[in-house]
Amino acid sequence: MNIKKIIFSSIVIWIVSLIFGWLTCGWLFNWVYELHPNIWVSDAQIMSTNSMIATSLIGLVTAFLFVLVYAIFYKGIPGKGVIKGINYGILIWMVGAFSGMITMPFYMIIANEVIVYWIIQVLVFGLIKGLIIGAMYKEKL
């Protein structure tokens, strides 16, 4: 494992995550969070300094974990380069996001449209992160 590649790739993915999150949840698709039932905290709470710092740190940690798991399973992921990264993004989506979110309507009072939006958003973002990591992180075999 190349720790420098892991750290650098993590930072790039974290920055792209911030931009992607702002573009989708904060601007383009923010209407989804106005659907009934409205269970979300206020904009003031979201924009508070503590919330912004916490979500940024959590985003950095999850970006690091995404890259670290990629590095650990590198040899077992099918494909090469960008295709390997895209395959990884799809696998993470299937095991994590899709399987976790698809059951939400059964135990949460949340608009079904929000769940569909999240499932699609996380798939698209998984593909983007996979593309980035596939392009950036290459082990010498």
N, C-alpha and C positions, 0 to 999 in steps of 0.2 A: 504494500500500500504506500502511496505517495502522499504524505501528510500535507505538503504544500499544495498539491493539486486539490486535495479534499477541502482545505480551508479556502483557497481561491474560488473553487467551483461553488462552495457553499455561499460565499459572499455574493457572487454573481446571481445565483438562484434567489437569494434573499432579496436583493435589490429588484429583480424582475418580479418577484412575488408582491412586493410593496406596490409597484407600478400596476401590475395586473389586478390586484385587489382593489386599488383605488379606481381604476378604469371600469371594472365590472360592478363591484358592490357599491362603490361610492358615487358612481356617475351613471353609466350606461344602463344598468339594471337595478338601480336603487328603488325603483317602483315596486319591485317584488316584495320589499320589506314593509310596504304599506298595505298589503293584502290582509284580509281578516283571517284568523285572529291576529291582532297586532300585539305580539309578546316581547317586542324588542325594547332595550333601554333607550333613553333619550339621546339625541345627537350630542347634547352637552356632556353626558356621561362618556360617550364614545370618544369625544374629542378631548377629554381631560388629560392632563399631563401623565398621570399615573397609568391610565389606560393605554395611552399611546406608547409609553415606555415598555409596559408589560407586553403588549401585543407585538412590538418590534423585537423584543428579546425572544419571545416565544417563536416568532417567525424565523429568527436567526438560528435558534436551536433546531427547529424542524427542518430547515434547509440543510443544516449540518448532518442531521440524522438521515435525510434523504440521500445525500451524497455518500455518507459513511456506509450505509446498507448497500448502495450500488457498488462501492469499492469491495465490500466483503463478498458479495455474490457475483462479482464481475465475470468470472470464468464460466459461471453457470447460466448467464443470461444469453439467450440466442441472439445472433446477429453480430454485426461489426459496426463500430462508430456510431453514427446517428441512429441507425436502425436498432442497435443494441439499447441505446438510451430510450427510444420510443417504446420498444418492447418492455423495458423496465417500467416506464411510466404507466403503461396499460396494466401490467401485473400489479403494481402498487394500487392503482385505482380499483381493480377487481377485488383484491383482497381487503383493502382498507375502506375506501370511500363508498364504493357501490354496495358492498355487503353490509356496511354499517348504516348507511342512510336509507336503504330500501325498506327497512323495517320501522322507520321513524313514525309513520302515521299510526302504527299500532300502539305506541306508548307516549306520544306527544300530541298536544293540540297545536298543530302547525298547518299552515296552508300547504296543500299538496303541490301547488305550483312552486313553492319555495324549495321543496325537496327535489322536484324535477330540475329546477334551476341549479341547485347545488350539485346534483349528480352530473349534469352536463358540464357545469363550470369546472368541477374538479377533474373530469376527464380531459377537457381541453387543456387545463393547466398542467395536468400530469404529462400530457404529450409535449407541451412546451418545455417543462422542466427536464423531461427525458431527452428531448432534442438538445438542450443546452448541455446536460451532463454527458451525453453521447459524443458531442463535439469537443468538449473540453477535457474529459477524463479518459485517457487511454493508457492502459498498462502495457508495459513491454512484456511480451510473453516469452 
